[in-house]
Amino acid sequence: MNKSVFTEKYTRFRRLLIEIRQSSKLTQVQVAQRLHKPQSFVSKYERGERRLDVVEFLEVAKALEVNPSELLTQLDRPTVEQGSTTLGEF
């Protein structure tokens, strides 16, 4: 079994977080400030160098002003194009 940061689903998760941040017109610095973390924290989870645990994921979702349940539902939907994430209701 692969470590989850290297799975296709985790890659989609990271891309979804990036797309949500960008569509909200937020920089990594702004998200980091909302989280009271350094900008490198955001950079590392977006690049897959660092995994988010459940508590951190909930904090990131709050910082992005997105419902964590909806984000996970979106992640579980099949993509239209391989490697592309559709934000739907976000």
Chimera marker file (.cmm) of the C-alpha trace (Angstrom):
<marker_set name="trace">
<marker id="1" x="0.000" y="0.000" z="0.000" r="1" g="1" b="0" radius="0.5"/>
<marker id="2" x="1.334" y="3.434" z="-0.971" r="1" g="1" b="0" radius="0.5"/>
<marker id="3" x="1.623" y="6.221" z="1.549" r="1" g="1" b="0" radius="0.5"/>
<marker id="4" x="-1.459" y="8.363" z="1.104" r="1" g="1" b="0" radius="0.5"/>
<marker id="5" x="0.426" y="11.514" z="0.034" r="1" g="1" b="0" radius="0.5"/>
<marker id="6" x="1.407" y="9.628" z="-3.107" r="1" g="1" b="0" radius="0.5"/>
<marker id="7" x="-2.026" y="8.293" z="-4.050" r="1" g="1" b="0" radius="0.5"/>
<marker id="8" x="-4.159" y="9.715" z="-6.832" r="1" g="1" b="0" radius="0.5"/>
<marker id="9" x="-6.898" y="10.601" z="-4.345" r="1" g="1" b="0" radius="0.5"/>
<marker id="10" x="-4.535" y="12.561" z="-2.096" r="1" g="1" b="0" radius="0.5"/>
<marker id="11" x="-3.222" y="14.412" z="-5.155" r="1" g="1" b="0" radius="0.5"/>
<marker id="12" x="-6.816" y="15.329" z="-6.011" r="1" g="1" b="0" radius="0.5"/>
<marker id="13" x="-7.311" y="16.447" z="-2.387" r="1" g="1" b="0" radius="0.5"/>
<marker id="14" x="-4.290" y="18.743" z="-2.576" r="1" g="1" b="0" radius="0.5"/>
<marker id="15" x="-5.378" y="20.151" z="-5.942" r="1" g="1" b="0" radius="0.5"/>
<marker id="16" x="-8.862" y="20.779" z="-4.601" r="1" g="1" b="0" radius="0.5"/>
<marker id="17" x="-7.471" y="22.728" z="-1.633" r="1" g="1" b="0" radius="0.5"/>
<marker id="18" x="-5.307" y="24.776" z="-4.005" r="1" g="1" b="0" radius="0.5"/>
<marker id="19" x="-8.230" y="25.474" z="-6.364" r="1" g="1" b="0" radius="0.5"/>
<marker id="20" x="-10.450" y="26.544" z="-3.481" r="1" g="1" b="0" radius="0.5"/>
<marker id="21" x="-7.749" y="28.858" z="-2.136" r="1" g="1" b="0" radius="0.5"/>
<marker id="22" x="-7.101" y="30.380" z="-5.549" r="1" g="1" b="0" radius="0.5"/>
<marker id="23" x="-10.787" y="30.776" z="-6.411" r="1" g="1" b="0" radius="0.5"/>
<marker id="24" x="-11.195" y="32.579" z="-3.088" r="1" g="1" b="0" radius="0.5"/>
<marker id="25" x="-8.377" y="34.891" z="-4.213" r="1" g="1" b="0" radius="0.5"/>
<marker id="26" x="-6.343" y="34.010" z="-1.152" r="1" g="1" b="0" radius="0.5"/>
<marker id="27" x="-2.570" y="33.716" z="-1.085" r="1" g="1" b="0" radius="0.5"/>
<marker id="28" x="-0.709" y="31.086" z="0.869" r="1" g="1" b="0" radius="0.5"/>
<marker id="29" x="0.371" y="33.860" z="3.230" r="1" g="1" b="0" radius="0.5"/>
<marker id="30" x="-3.234" y="34.882" z="3.905" r="1" g="1" b="0" radius="0.5"/>
<marker id="31" x="-4.298" y="31.305" z="4.610" r="1" g="1" b="0" radius="0.5"/>
<marker id="32" x="-1.282" y="30.836" z="6.864" r="1" g="1" b="0" radius="0.5"/>
<marker id="33" x="-2.194" y="33.994" z="8.783" r="1" g="1" b="0" radius="0.5"/>
<marker id="34" x="-5.719" y="32.670" z="9.318" r="1" g="1" b="0" radius="0.5"/>
<marker id="35" x="-4.216" y="29.432" z="10.623" r="1" g="1" b="0" radius="0.5"/>
<marker id="36" x="-1.604" y="31.189" z="12.768" r="1" g="1" b="0" radius="0.5"/>
<marker id="37" x="1.059" y="29.142" z="10.989" r="1" g="1" b="0" radius="0.5"/>
<marker id="38" x="4.018" y="30.037" z="8.766" r="1" g="1" b="0" radius="0.5"/>
<marker id="39" x="3.463" y="30.275" z="5.013" r="1" g="1" b="0" radius="0.5"/>
<marker id="40" x="5.668" y="27.203" z="4.613" r="1" g="1" b="0" radius="0.5"/>
<marker id="41" x="2.969" y="25.111" z="6.352" r="1" g="1" b="0" radius="0.5"/>
<marker id="42" x="0.513" y="25.903" z="3.551" r="1" g="1" b="0" radius="0.5"/>
<marker id="43" x="3.165" y="25.427" z="0.884" r="1" g="1" b="0" radius="0.5"/>
<marker id="44" x="4.166" y="22.025" z="2.231" r="1" g="1" b="0" radius="0.5"/>
<marker id="45" x="0.659" y="20.560" z="2.410" r="1" g="1" b="0" radius="0.5"/>
<marker id="46" x="-0.188" y="21.970" z="-1.028" r="1" g="1" b="0" radius="0.5"/>
<marker id="47" x="2.940" y="20.357" z="-2.537" r="1" g="1" b="0" radius="0.5"/>
<marker id="48" x="2.405" y="17.073" z="-0.716" r="1" g="1" b="0" radius="0.5"/>
<marker id="49" x="5.527" y="17.406" z="1.403" r="1" g="1" b="0" radius="0.5"/>
<marker id="50" x="3.384" y="17.320" z="4.522" r="1" g="1" b="0" radius="0.5"/>
<marker id="51" x="0.184" y="15.442" z="5.315" r="1" g="1" b="0" radius="0.5"/>
<marker id="52" x="-2.747" y="17.115" z="6.990" r="1" g="1" b="0" radius="0.5"/>
<marker id="53" x="-4.280" y="15.262" z="9.897" r="1" g="1" b="0" radius="0.5"/>
<marker id="54" x="-8.029" y="15.483" z="10.520" r="1" g="1" b="0" radius="0.5"/>
<marker id="55" x="-7.811" y="18.361" z="12.988" r="1" g="1" b="0" radius="0.5"/>
<marker id="56" x="-5.548" y="20.338" z="10.644" r="1" g="1" b="0" radius="0.5"/>
<marker id="57" x="-7.866" y="19.617" z="7.716" r="1" g="1" b="0" radius="0.5"/>
<marker id="58" x="-10.804" y="21.049" z="9.674" r="1" g="1" b="0" radius="0.5"/>
<marker id="59" x="-8.758" y="24.158" z="10.479" r="1" g="1" b="0" radius="0.5"/>
<marker id="60" x="-7.750" y="24.587" z="6.826" r="1" g="1" b="0" radius="0.5"/>
<marker id="61" x="-11.361" y="24.184" z="5.681" r="1" g="1" b="0" radius="0.5"/>
<marker id="62" x="-12.416" y="26.866" z="8.162" r="1" g="1" b="0" radius="0.5"/>
<marker id="63" x="-9.618" y="29.169" z="6.973" r="1" g="1" b="0" radius="0.5"/>
<marker id="64" x="-10.795" y="28.646" z="3.388" r="1" g="1" b="0" radius="0.5"/>
<marker id="65" x="-14.409" y="29.215" z="4.495" r="1" g="1" b="0" radius="0.5"/>
<marker id="66" x="-15.565" y="25.934" z="3.022" r="1" g="1" b="0" radius="0.5"/>
<marker id="67" x="-17.695" y="23.201" z="4.579" r="1" g="1" b="0" radius="0.5"/>
<marker id="68" x="-15.345" y="20.257" z="5.241" r="1" g="1" b="0" radius="0.5"/>
<marker id="69" x="-18.102" y="17.729" z="4.520" r="1" g="1" b="0" radius="0.5"/>
<marker id="70" x="-18.775" y="19.281" z="1.122" r="1" g="1" b="0" radius="0.5"/>
<marker id="71" x="-15.075" y="19.314" z="0.354" r="1" g="1" b="0" radius="0.5"/>
<marker id="72" x="-14.816" y="15.600" z="1.121" r="1" g="1" b="0" radius="0.5"/>
<marker id="73" x="-17.948" y="14.891" z="-0.913" r="1" g="1" b="0" radius="0.5"/>
<marker id="74" x="-16.394" y="16.765" z="-3.833" r="1" g="1" b="0" radius="0.5"/>
<marker id="75" x="-13.226" y="14.718" z="-3.435" r="1" g="1" b="0" radius="0.5"/>
<marker id="76" x="-15.199" y="11.481" z="-3.637" r="1" g="1" b="0" radius="0.5"/>
<marker id="77" x="-16.900" y="12.452" z="-6.908" r="1" g="1" b="0" radius="0.5"/>
<marker id="78" x="-15.365" y="11.149" z="-10.108" r="1" g="1" b="0" radius="0.5"/>
<marker id="79" x="-13.549" y="13.795" z="-12.135" r="1" g="1" b="0" radius="0.5"/>
<marker id="80" x="-14.614" y="14.721" z="-15.653" r="1" g="1" b="0" radius="0.5"/>
<marker id="81" x="-11.002" y="14.809" z="-16.821" r="1" g="1" b="0" radius="0.5"/>
<marker id="82" x="-8.186" y="12.799" z="-15.326" r="1" g="1" b="0" radius="0.5"/>
<marker id="83" x="-6.222" y="15.102" z="-13.046" r="1" g="1" b="0" radius="0.5"/>
<marker id="84" x="-8.840" y="17.848" z="-13.111" r="1" g="1" b="0" radius="0.5"/>
<marker id="85" x="-11.015" y="18.750" z="-10.174" r="1" g="1" b="0" radius="0.5"/>
<marker id="86" x="-14.374" y="20.403" z="-10.594" r="1" g="1" b="0" radius="0.5"/>
<marker id="87" x="-15.221" y="22.694" z="-7.746" r="1" g="1" b="0" radius="0.5"/>
<marker id="88" x="-18.988" y="22.491" z="-8.208" r="1" g="1" b="0" radius="0.5"/>
<marker id="89" x="-20.602" y="24.315" z="-5.303" r="1" g="1" b="0" radius="0.5"/>
<marker id="90" x="-17.354" y="25.908" z="-4.089" r="1" g="1" b="0" radius="0.5"/>
<link id1="1" id2="2" r="1" g="1" b="0" radius="0.2"/>
<link id1="2" id2="3" r="1" g="1" b="0" radius="0.2"/>
<link id1="3" id2="4" r="1" g="1" b="0" radius="0.2"/>
<link id1="4" id2="5" r="1" g="1" b="0" radius="0.2"/>
<link id1="5" id2="6" r="1" g="1" b="0" radius="0.2"/>
<link id1="6" id2="7" r="1" g="1" b="0" radius="0.2"/>
<link id1="7" id2="8" r="1" g="1" b="0" radius="0.2"/>
<link id1="8" id2="9" r="1" g="1" b="0" radius="0.2"/>
<link id1="9" id2="10" r="1" g="1" b="0" radius="0.2"/>
<link id1="10" id2="11" r="1" g="1" b="0" radius="0.2"/>
<link id1="11" id2="12" r="1" g="1" b="0" radius="0.2"/>
<link id1="12" id2="13" r="1" g="1" b="0" radius="0.2"/>
<link id1="13" id2="14" r="1" g="1" b="0" radius="0.2"/>
<link id1="14" id2="15" r="1" g="1" b="0" radius="0.2"/>
<link id1="15" id2="16" r="1" g="1" b="0" radius="0.2"/>
<link id1="16" id2="17" r="1" g="1" b="0" radius="0.2"/>
<link id1="17" id2="18" r="1" g="1" b="0" radius="0.2"/>
<link id1="18" id2="19" r="1" g="1" b="0" radius="0.2"/>
<link id1="19" id2="20" r="1" g="1" b="0" radius="0.2"/>
<link id1="20" id2="21" r="1" g="1" b="0" radius="0.2"/>
<link id1="21" id2="22" r="1" g="1" b="0" radius="0.2"/>
<link id1="22" id2="23" r="1" g="1" b="0" radius="0.2"/>
<link id1="23" id2="24" r="1" g="1" b="0" radius="0.2"/>
<link id1="24" id2="25" r="1" g="1" b="0" radius="0.2"/>
<link id1="25" id2="26" r="1" g="1" b="0" radius="0.2"/>
<link id1="26" id2="27" r="1" g="1" b="0" radius="0.2"/>
<link id1="27" id2="28" r="1" g="1" b="0" radius="0.2"/>
<link id1="28" id2="29" r="1" g="1" b="0" radius="0.2"/>
<link id1="29" id2="30" r="1" g="1" b="0" radius="0.2"/>
<link id1="30" id2="31" r="1" g="1" b="0" radius="0.2"/>
<link id1="31" id2="32" r="1" g="1" b="0" radius="0.2"/>
<link id1="32" id2="33" r="1" g="1" b="0" radius="0.2"/>
<link id1="33" id2="34" r="1" g="1" b="0" radius="0.2"/>
<link id1="34" id2="35" r="1" g="1" b="0" radius="0.2"/>
<link id1="35" id2="36" r="1" g="1" b="0" radius="0.2"/>
<link id1="36" id2="37" r="1" g="1" b="0" radius="0.2"/>
<link id1="37" id2="38" r="1" g="1" b="0" radius="0.2"/>
<link id1="38" id2="39" r="1" g="1" b="0" radius="0.2"/>
<link id1="39" id2="40" r="1" g="1" b="0" radius="0.2"/>
<link id1="40" id2="41" r="1" g="1" b="0" radius="0.2"/>
<link id1="41" id2="42" r="1" g="1" b="0" radius="0.2"/>
<link id1="42" id2="43" r="1" g="1" b="0" radius="0.2"/>
<link id1="43" id2="44" r="1" g="1" b="0" radius="0.2"/>
<link id1="44" id2="45" r="1" g="1" b="0" radius="0.2"/>
<link id1="45" id2="46" r="1" g="1" b="0" radius="0.2"/>
<link id1="46" id2="47" r="1" g="1" b="0" radius="0.2"/>
<link id1="47" id2="48" r="1" g="1" b="0" radius="0.2"/>
<link id1="48" id2="49" r="1" g="1" b="0" radius="0.2"/>
<link id1="49" id2="50" r="1" g="1" b="0" radius="0.2"/>
<link id1="50" id2="51" r="1" g="1" b="0" radius="0.2"/>
<link id1="51" id2="52" r="1" g="1" b="0" radius="0.2"/>
<link id1="52" id2="53" r="1" g="1" b="0" radius="0.2"/>
<link id1="53" id2="54" r="1" g="1" b="0" radius="0.2"/>
<link id1="54" id2="55" r="1" g="1" b="0" radius="0.2"/>
<link id1="55" id2="56" r="1" g="1" b="0" radius="0.2"/>
<link id1="56" id2="57" r="1" g="1" b="0" radius="0.2"/>
<link id1="57" id2="58" r="1" g="1" b="0" radius="0.2"/>
<link id1="58" id2="59" r="1" g="1" b="0" radius="0.2"/>
<link id1="59" id2="60" r="1" g="1" b="0" radius="0.2"/>
<link id1="60" id2="61" r="1" g="1" b="0" radius="0.2"/>
<link id1="61" id2="62" r="1" g="1" b="0" radius="0.2"/>
<link id1="62" id2="63" r="1" g="1" b="0" radius="0.2"/>
<link id1="63" id2="64" r="1" g="1" b="0" radius="0.2"/>
<link id1="64" id2="65" r="1" g="1" b="0" radius="0.2"/>
<link id1="65" id2="66" r="1" g="1" b="0" radius="0.2"/>
<link id1="66" id2="67" r="1" g="1" b="0" radius="0.2"/>
<link id1="67" id2="68" r="1" g="1" b="0" radius="0.2"/>
<link id1="68" id2="69" r="1" g="1" b="0" radius="0.2"/>
<link id1="69" id2="70" r="1" g="1" b="0" radius="0.2"/>
<link id1="70" id2="71" r="1" g="1" b="0" radius="0.2"/>
<link id1="71" id2="72" r="1" g="1" b="0" radius="0.2"/>
<link id1="72" id2="73" r="1" g="1" b="0" radius="0.2"/>
<link id1="73" id2="74" r="1" g="1" b="0" radius="0.2"/>
<link id1="74" id2="75" r="1" g="1" b="0" radius="0.2"/>
<link id1="75" id2="76" r="1" g="1" b="0" radius="0.2"/>
<link id1="76" id2="77" r="1" g="1" b="0" radius="0.2"/>
<link id1="77" id2="78" r="1" g="1" b="0" radius="0.2"/>
<link id1="78" id2="79" r="1" g="1" b="0" radius="0.2"/>
<link id1="79" id2="80" r="1" g="1" b="0" radius="0.2"/>
<link id1="80" id2="81" r="1" g="1" b="0" radius="0.2"/>
<link id1="81" id2="82" r="1" g="1" b="0" radius="0.2"/>
<link id1="82" id2="83" r="1" g="1" b="0" radius="0.2"/>
<link id1="83" id2="84" r="1" g="1" b="0" radius="0.2"/>
<link id1="84" id2="85" r="1" g="1" b="0" radius="0.2"/>
<link id1="85" id2="86" r="1" g="1" b="0" radius="0.2"/>
<link id1="86" id2="87" r="1" g="1" b="0" radius="0.2"/>
<link id1="87" id2="88" r="1" g="1" b="0" radius="0.2"/>
<link id1="88" id2="89" r="1" g="1" b="0" radius="0.2"/>
<link id1="89" id2="90" r="1" g="1" b="0" radius="0.2"/>
</marker_set>
